[in-house]
Amino acid sequence: MKENGLFSIGTKSWIKTFIIFISSTIISIGGDAILQAIQSGEYTIAAIHWKEIGGAILVAVITYLQKQFFTNSEGQYLKKE
C-alpha cells in the first residue's frame, strides 16, 4: 500500500492511529492498575485517574497524526515529493 504524501493522512495512518490509541490505553490503565494494587493492596476501577490517562492518550494520538501529516511518502519531514 502506498504511503500518503505531504499534508495528507490516509486510511493506513488512521488504522495505525487506532492501534496507538488502543495500545496506549491498555498500557496506561494496566500500569495504573498495577501501581494501585501494589500501593493499596486492592484494586478498584474508580481509583484510576481517567483525566491523566486520557491526556496521555490524546498526546500520543495527536503526536502520531502530526508526524504523519507533515511527512512525505518517503518518510522525510516537511519535504515535498
Secondary structure as UniProt FT lines:
FT   TURN            6..7
FT   HELIX           11..40
FT   HELIX           45..47
FT   HELIX           50..69
FT   TURN            73..74
//
